[in-house]
Amino acid sequence: MDLSQKIIAAVLAGFFIIALLRVFSAPLRVALRLLVNTLLGFLALWVVQLTAGFTGIALGMNLWNALVVGVLGVPGFVLLLLVQWVL
C-alpha cells in the first residue's frame, strides 16, 4: 500500500468510528446512567447496614433487595425502606 491508500484507509476508519459512536451513544448513556444509579443504591444499602446499630433500620443484602436497588437505584432503596416501615 502506498501513502495515498493508507490516508484513504485512515479517513474511512475515522468515519466508521464516528458513525459507530453516534449510533451507540444513546444506549451507552442509558447504560452509564443505570450503572451510576445502581452504584448509588448499593452505597445507600451499605450505609444503612453500617448505621443499623444506631438507627434501628436494617435492610438485608439478599437477592430481592439487590434486584430492586440494582434496577431502581436510590428510589428503589427508598421503596424498600417504605415497604419495611409499612410491614
Stockholm file with secondary structure:
# STOCKHOLM 1.0

chainA/1-87         MDLSQKIIAAVLAGFFIIALLRVFSAPLRVALRLLVNTLLGFLALWVVQLTAGFTGIALGMNLWNALVVGVLGVPGFVLLLLVQWVL
#=GR chainA/1-87 SS CCHHHHHHHHHHHHHHHHHHHHHHHHHHHHHHHHHHHHHHHHHHHHHHHHTHHHHCCCCCCCHHHHHHHHHHCHHHHHHHHHHHHHC
#=GC SS_cons        CCHHHHHHHHHHHHHHHHHHHHHHHHHHHHHHHHHHHHHHHHHHHHHHHHTHHHHCCCCCCCHHHHHHHHHHCHHHHHHHHHHHHHC
//
